[in-house]
Amino acid sequence: MVNVNLQDIAWSNTEYCVMYKISEFTVYCIVIPDRLPPSFNDLINKSLEWQKNQRRFFQFFISQHCKAIPTSLLAKRSVRIDLFKTGSDDAPNLDARSKVLLDSMKQLALITDDNAKYLDWARVWQKKSRPTATVISISENMSAELLTACHVLPEHA
């Protein structure tokens, strides 16, 4: 298990996409510093243009920093999202936060679709932390259950 202490990260020197090998499994971790995907309340209370800008930001960030992740090509992938934030959300809000990220990954062909046929979903996990960050773990050959059990996060300490 690899843990991360976000206080020790110098964001300007961070690798935003890291690949890990655990036995025969490959896991890609995407670190998005100082940013959280929008909550359900944000999605219903903000303008459509604001929502589109959120999607554009995450899609642009992932496309610029995560070119090493191969496209999915109809493969089923496991995804786990960890949110490092000061407060806490209830389960529906956590799931709503995932939608912008999953849509961005779909547009970039990192996942084929966000339905059960192509996505083994480990849900969204939250941890209290300053600074805030979003960490996405993706694996093609590791189940979401095992991805959660291994709890692989980038180590930058």
N, C-alpha and C positions, 0 to 999 in steps of 0.2 A: 504494500500500500504506500502511495506517495501522497504527502499532504503539502499544502501550500499555506504560507503565512503572508497574507496580502500586504501587511505593513512593511515587510522586508523587500517588496518588489520595487525596483526602480523602473517605472513604466517606460521611460525612454530607451532602456536597454533590453526590454522584454521581447522574447520571441513570441509572437502572437499565435503561432500554430506549431505544435510540438507533436511528434510521432513517438509512440511508445510500443515496444514489443514485450508482451508478457507470454512466455511460452510460445505457442504457435499463433497467438492472437495479436492483432495490430489495432491500436487505439490512437485516434487523432484527437488532440485537445486544442480547442480554439479559445483563446483568452481575449475578451473584449473589456478593456479597463474603463473604469469610470462611467459605465453606461449600463442601464438595465432596459430590457424590452418593456413596452408600455403595458400597464395593468388594464384590467377590464374597464375600470372607471375612466382611464385615459381614453380608451377606445370609444366609449360611448359619449364622453363629454367634450372631446376635442374635434376639430374640423377634419374633414376628409383629407385635405391637403396635409395637415399635420401627420395623420396616420400614414400617408404615402411617403412622407419624408422620413418617418421612422423606418419603414421597410427599406427605403433607398439607402439609409445610413448603414443598416446591418448588412444588406446585400453588398454594398460597396466595400465595407470593412472586411467581410469574409472573402470577397473576391480578390482584394489586394494582398491580404496577408496569408491566405491559405491555398495558394496555388498548388501545393504539394499533395493535396488530398485528391485522389483519383475520383472521377465521376462515378455515379452508382450503376449506370447501365442495367437497369431493371433488377438489381440485386436488393435483397432485404438488408437494411442496416439498423443497428441499434443506436439509439440516441439517448443521452442523459444531459440535462441542463441543470447547472448549479448557479444560483444567484447569491452573490455575496452583498448583503445590504444591511442597513441599520435597523429597519423595522421588520415586520413579518406580515405575510399575506395569508389569507385562507386558501384552501385548495382550489376553488374556482378561479380566483385571481391568478394563482400560479399557473394553472393550465392556460388561461387567456394570455399570459405573458409569453408562452411558448409559441403561439401562432405566428407572430412576426418572424421569429427565428426559423421555424419550420418552413414558412413560405419563402424566406430568403434562401434557405438551403435547397429547396425544390427548384427555384429559379436558376440556381447555380449548378444544378444536377448533382449535388452532393447526396441528396436522397431522391428517389424516384417519385414518391408521393407520401403524403402524411396519413395514409390509411393503413390498416393492419396488414394488408398484403405485402407492403413494402417497408413498414416501419415497426420495429420492435421497440416500444416506447418505455423508457424508464422514468417518465414523468419529470417534474421540476422539483428540485430540492433547494432549500434556502438555508443560508447560514448567516448569522449576525457578524458583520464585519465593517470596518472602515479601512480603506476606501471601498467603494462599490465596484463590482465587476460581474461579468457574465462569463461562465465557462461552459462550453459545449463539448461533450465527449461523443465521438462517433466511431463505431466499429462495424465492419462488415462480417466478421467471423466470430464475434463474441456476442452472446445473448445479452439482452438488457438486464436480466437478472444477475448475470455474472459481472457485467459492467458496473452495476450498482454494488455488488459484493466486493469487487476489487477497488472501487472508488478511486479511480485513477485521476489525479489532478496534477497539473504542471508544478514542478518544483523549481522555484527561482530564489530560494533563500541562500 
